[in-house]
Amino acid sequence: GRFVIGGPDGDAGVTGRKIIVDTYGGAAPHGGGAFSGKDPTKVDRSAAYAARYLAKNVVAAGLAERCTIQIAYAIGVAKPLSFYVDTVGTADEQRLASVLQELVDLSPRGIRTHLDLNRPIYARTAAYGHFGRRPESDGGFSWERLDLVDELRHAF
């Protein structure tokens, strides 16, 4: 048939048809929220980036061999309802959770500010996924930065 619907409505839209491909390809749990088609005020996108950023810094700091971070929010509540760190027993998870929440404001606004997400940096995520990329000089892929490593090491 004719191709008449393009863009997010026709392919990757907010229904989340590409969430696994856009993230970890099934190698890590995913909360189910899509990224593409959503602006960074939506925690489906921004909190997933924050969780990636924090977990990556924990491992890079040598504080854990593996790290998965789960963050839960409720509409209209700025602070996360829950923040869970899983290092598969390779670190003090409760202490890590406490330190991470002290280092980074995990409110939706705090995440957008810390990772500088309120800019037009998302088009390049449409190919090759959102994660596993190099942070770019213009701030693209800011969630891939390793700028918390020294602060994390100092805290431990």
Residue pairs with C-beta under 8 A, 6 or more apart in sequence:
8 14
8 36
8 37
11 17
11 18
12 18
12 22
12 34
12 36
12 37
12 126
13 34
13 36
13 37
14 34
14 36
14 37
14 38
15 34
16 32
16 33
16 34
17 34
18 34
18 36
19 30
19 32
19 33
19 34
19 35
20 26
20 30
21 129
22 34
22 35
22 36
22 125
22 129
22 130
22 131
23 30
23 48
23 129
23 130
23 131
24 30
24 131
28 68
29 68
29 70
30 48
31 44
31 48
31 70
33 42
33 43
33 44
33 45
33 48
34 44
35 44
35 45
35 48
35 125
35 130
36 122
36 125
36 126
38 44
38 45
39 45
40 46
40 111
40 112
40 117
40 118
41 108
41 112
43 71
43 73
43 108
43 111
46 108
46 111
46 112
46 115
46 117
47 71
47 73
47 80
47 106
47 108
47 111
48 130
49 111
49 115
49 117
49 130
49 142
49 143
50 71
50 104
50 106
50 111
50 114
50 115
50 143
51 69
51 70
51 71
52 131
52 143
52 144
53 115
53 142
53 143
53 144
53 145
53 148
54 67
54 69
54 100
54 104
54 148
55 67
55 68
55 69
56 67
56 144
56 146
57 146
57 147
57 148
57 149
57 152
58 64
58 67
58 85
58 87
58 91
58 96
58 100
58 152
59 65
59 66
59 67
60 146
60 149
61 148
61 149
61 150
61 152
61 153
61 156
62 153
63 87
63 91
63 96
63 152
63 153
63 156
64 87
64 88
64 90
64 91
64 96
65 87
65 88
65 90
66 87
66 88
66 90
67 85
67 86
67 87
67 91
67 96
68 85
68 86
68 87
69 83
69 84
69 85
69 86
69 100
70 82
70 83
70 84
70 86
71 80
71 82
71 83
71 84
71 106
72 80
72 81
72 82
72 83
73 80
73 81
73 108
74 81
78 107
78 108
78 109
79 106
79 107
80 106
83 97
83 100
83 101
83 106
84 97
85 91
85 93
85 94
85 96
85 97
85 100
86 93
87 93
87 96
95 156
99 152
99 155
99 156
102 155
103 148
103 151
103 152
103 155
104 110
104 111
104 114
104 148
105 111
105 113
105 114
111 117
112 118
115 142
115 143
116 139
116 142
117 142
119 139
121 138
121 139
121 140
121 141
121 142
124 140
124 141
130 143
131 143
131 144
132 144
133 141
133 144
134 141
134 144
135 141
135 142
135 144
135 145
